[in-house]
Every structure is written in C-alpha cells, then in structure tokens.
Amino acid sequence: MIPVFDDCALLIIDMQEKLLSTLDDEIRAQLVRNVDILIELAKDTQSAIFYTEQNPAKLGGTIPELAEKLKDAIRVEKMSFSCMGEPDFCDKVCPHIPQSLIIVGVEAHICVLMTALDLIAEDEEEEINLFVPVDGVASRKKANWKNAIMQMANLGVITTNTETLVYQAVEEAGTDMFRKFSKLLK
C-alpha cells in the first residue's frame, strides 16, 4: 500500500536529546537524517506535521536540528507513553489525522508502538492507514526495535522505509522534487 500523499500527515514522536543520547551513534545519526528527510517530504507534499515531546521539563525539547524545521508544526507535550493517552494530543491532533499517517520517532517499542496500537483500536471504521518506516524509528536495544516492528506489522501497520516513502511521493525521475530528494538520499 502507498500513502495517499494528498491526504497524509507526519507524526514525529519524542525526538529529544535525552532519549536520543541512549542510542548507538550510528543509529542516532541515521534516525535523525531520515526524520529530517521525511519532514522535507511532508513539507513538499503539503502534509500536516505533528510532533510530541515526552515530559520536556525533565527530558528537554526536540533536538535543535529538527526543532528549527518544526516551527509551523503542531506540538504536543505529553506524559502518557501513547500519544492517544494525552488529552491535548486528542484535542489538537486527532481531529486532523488524515487517511495516511506516517509515524517516526523513539522509542519504537514504547511510545511509537503504544501510539500505533491505540490508533488502530480507535479507528473502528478502518479509515486510517498507518505507515512506519523501519529506519525512522529506533529503540535502545535492537531486539526491542525488531519486536516493535513485528508487532506493528502483524496488526496491520504498513512497515516501510524512508527511501521507499520518498520515491512513492516523487513518482518519477526528472522532476525538481526527484532531483532534490535524490541528493538528500545519497
């Protein structure tokens, strides 16, 4: 299944320094790069962008390299691990969740997984297609990341990757969008 980019949003979960600092440096760098690319893609496809921060008073805000690109996005502070458990998220974001929702962030086996599970449970009409790029989510331990990806896939989340999402949106070579993203993906 391909996201409907005319009716799509990006949800970025808890890309905060204290959470990211627990990741292997290479995994962290790849994750930040991929989330950055998906922010650019969301902007270019005029998709809504939502982002959360888990207990920012204790864990700090979104990392600066992403925060500067999220000035126009809808931000929600949360204490609940699942975004859906946060009333502010339900008020600010839920009414605007489109047909296709791409979810990225940390940690895959906690906040990302719990949010995806709750979105599936709340979507009684099965109107929302959830996409999780496996290289757009991470956990401290690889086994936890693998387990989260497996659980989400088994429950109907479309697991994909950043490059596939980009080329599904671009659709053809030779365009300005193709040239922009082919450079970003190198």
ZIUR-V904304 format. One record per residue. N is the residue number from 1. RES is the residue in one letter. SS is DSSP state (2 for helix, 1 for strand, 0 for the rest). PHI is phi in whole degrees, 0 to 359 (NA if undefined). OMEGA is omega in whole degrees, 0 to 359 (* if undefined). Layout:
# ZIUR-V904304
n={N | N}
res={RES | RES}
ss={SS | SS}
phi={PHI | PHI}
omega={OMEGA | OMEGA}
This chain:
# ZIUR-V904304
n={1 | 2 | 3 | 4 | 5 | 6 | 7 | 8 | 9 | 10 | 11 | 12 | 13 | 14 | 15 | 16 | 17 | 18 | 19 | 20 | 21 | 22 | 23 | 24 | 25 | 26 | 27 | 28 | 29 | 30 | 31 | 32 | 33 | 34 | 35 | 36 | 37 | 38 | 39 | 40 | 41 | 42 | 43 | 44 | 45 | 46 | 47 | 48 | 49 | 50 | 51 | 52 | 53 | 54 | 55 | 56 | 57 | 58 | 59 | 60 | 61 | 62 | 63 | 64 | 65 | 66 | 67 | 68 | 69 | 70 | 71 | 72 | 73 | 74 | 75 | 76 | 77 | 78 | 79 | 80 | 81 | 82 | 83 | 84 | 85 | 86 | 87 | 88 | 89 | 90 | 91 | 92 | 93 | 94 | 95 | 96 | 97 | 98 | 99 | 100 | 101 | 102 | 103 | 104 | 105 | 106 | 107 | 108 | 109 | 110 | 111 | 112 | 113 | 114 | 115 | 116 | 117 | 118 | 119 | 120 | 121 | 122 | 123 | 124 | 125 | 126 | 127 | 128 | 129 | 130 | 131 | 132 | 133 | 134 | 135 | 136 | 137 | 138 | 139 | 140 | 141 | 142 | 143 | 144 | 145 | 146 | 147 | 148 | 149 | 150 | 151 | 152 | 153 | 154 | 155 | 156 | 157 | 158 | 159 | 160 | 161 | 162 | 163 | 164 | 165 | 166 | 167 | 168 | 169 | 170 | 171 | 172 | 173 | 174 | 175 | 176 | 177 | 178 | 179 | 180 | 181 | 182 | 183 | 184 | 185 | 186}
res={M | I | P | V | F | D | D | C | A | L | L | I | I | D | M | Q | E | K | L | L | S | T | L | D | D | E | I | R | A | Q | L | V | R | N | V | D | I | L | I | E | L | A | K | D | T | Q | S | A | I | F | Y | T | E | Q | N | P | A | K | L | G | G | T | I | P | E | L | A | E | K | L | K | D | A | I | R | V | E | K | M | S | F | S | C | M | G | E | P | D | F | C | D | K | V | C | P | H | I | P | Q | S | L | I | I | V | G | V | E | A | H | I | C | V | L | M | T | A | L | D | L | I | A | E | D | E | E | E | E | I | N | L | F | V | P | V | D | G | V | A | S | R | K | K | A | N | W | K | N | A | I | M | Q | M | A | N | L | G | V | I | T | T | N | T | E | T | L | V | Y | Q | A | V | E | E | A | G | T | D | M | F | R | K | F | S | K | L | L | K}
ss={0 | 0 | 0 | 0 | 2 | 2 | 2 | 1 | 1 | 1 | 1 | 1 | 1 | 0 | 0 | 1 | 2 | 2 | 2 | 2 | 0 | 0 | 0 | 0 | 2 | 2 | 2 | 2 | 2 | 2 | 2 | 2 | 2 | 2 | 2 | 2 | 2 | 2 | 2 | 2 | 2 | 2 | 2 | 2 | 0 | 0 | 0 | 1 | 1 | 1 | 1 | 1 | 1 | 1 | 0 | 2 | 2 | 2 | 2 | 0 | 0 | 1 | 0 | 2 | 2 | 2 | 2 | 0 | 0 | 0 | 0 | 0 | 0 | 1 | 1 | 1 | 1 | 1 | 0 | 0 | 0 | 0 | 2 | 2 | 2 | 0 | 2 | 2 | 2 | 2 | 2 | 2 | 0 | 2 | 2 | 2 | 0 | 0 | 0 | 1 | 1 | 1 | 1 | 1 | 1 | 1 | 0 | 2 | 2 | 2 | 2 | 2 | 2 | 2 | 2 | 2 | 2 | 2 | 2 | 2 | 2 | 2 | 0 | 0 | 0 | 0 | 0 | 0 | 1 | 1 | 1 | 1 | 1 | 2 | 2 | 2 | 1 | 1 | 0 | 0 | 0 | 2 | 2 | 2 | 2 | 2 | 2 | 2 | 2 | 2 | 2 | 2 | 2 | 2 | 0 | 0 | 0 | 1 | 1 | 1 | 0 | 2 | 2 | 2 | 2 | 2 | 2 | 2 | 2 | 2 | 0 | 0 | 0 | 0 | 0 | 2 | 2 | 2 | 2 | 2 | 2 | 2 | 2 | 2 | 0 | 0}
phi={NA | 249 | 300 | 272 | 292 | 284 | 219 | 224 | 218 | 245 | 248 | 253 | 254 | 56 | 276 | 249 | 305 | 296 | 280 | 290 | 292 | 276 | 273 | 304 | 304 | 293 | 295 | 301 | 299 | 295 | 298 | 298 | 300 | 292 | 296 | 300 | 298 | 290 | 296 | 300 | 297 | 299 | 295 | 292 | 264 | 57 | 272 | 293 | 233 | 239 | 215 | 240 | 227 | 279 | 40 | 298 | 297 | 260 | 258 | 80 | 271 | 300 | 302 | 305 | 295 | 261 | 304 | 295 | 270 | 251 | 301 | 262 | 276 | 275 | 254 | 227 | 276 | 216 | 248 | 291 | 292 | 280 | 303 | 291 | 276 | 260 | 306 | 297 | 295 | 297 | 284 | 274 | 252 | 309 | 295 | 248 | 288 | 273 | 296 | 241 | 232 | 263 | 244 | 226 | 131 | 226 | 274 | 304 | 272 | 241 | 294 | 293 | 299 | 297 | 294 | 300 | 298 | 291 | 296 | 297 | 296 | 280 | 271 | 299 | 276 | 53 | 266 | 254 | 257 | 263 | 238 | 235 | 287 | 297 | 266 | 247 | 225 | 207 | 224 | 300 | 248 | 301 | 299 | 292 | 299 | 300 | 296 | 297 | 299 | 298 | 299 | 297 | 298 | 295 | 260 | 105 | 289 | 276 | 272 | 213 | 213 | 301 | 297 | 298 | 301 | 299 | 290 | 293 | 284 | 291 | 73 | 205 | 282 | 89 | 266 | 300 | 295 | 300 | 298 | 300 | 282 | 295 | 289 | 296 | 276 | 290}
omega={181 | 176 | 173 | 188 | 174 | 182 | 189 | 174 | 177 | 175 | 181 | 186 | 163 | 178 | 186 | 185 | 183 | 177 | 181 | 182 | 179 | 182 | 170 | 185 | 181 | 179 | 179 | 181 | 179 | 180 | 181 | 178 | 183 | 177 | 177 | 178 | 181 | 173 | 178 | 179 | 180 | 179 | 182 | 178 | 180 | 177 | 176 | 176 | 176 | 173 | 182 | 174 | 180 | 176 | 186 | 177 | 180 | 187 | 182 | 182 | 175 | 182 | 187 | 183 | 174 | 183 | 181 | 179 | 185 | 183 | 182 | 181 | 176 | 183 | 177 | 171 | 181 | 172 | 179 | 177 | 174 | 176 | 183 | 177 | 181 | 182 | 180 | 177 | 180 | 179 | 187 | 189 | 187 | 179 | 184 | 179 | 184 | 181 | 180 | 179 | 177 | 183 | 178 | 173 | 183 | 339 | 186 | 187 | 179 | 188 | 180 | 181 | 183 | 177 | 179 | 180 | 180 | 176 | 178 | 181 | 181 | 185 | 184 | 181 | 182 | 182 | 184 | 173 | 181 | 179 | 176 | 175 | 185 | 177 | 178 | 176 | 180 | 174 | 178 | 182 | 182 | 180 | 179 | 177 | 180 | 181 | 179 | 179 | 180 | 180 | 181 | 180 | 180 | 182 | 173 | 175 | 178 | 178 | 187 | 175 | 185 | 183 | 178 | 179 | 180 | 183 | 173 | 179 | 183 | 175 | 182 | 179 | 173 | 180 | 176 | 180 | 177 | 182 | 179 | 186 | 176 | 175 | 180 | 184 | 181 | *}
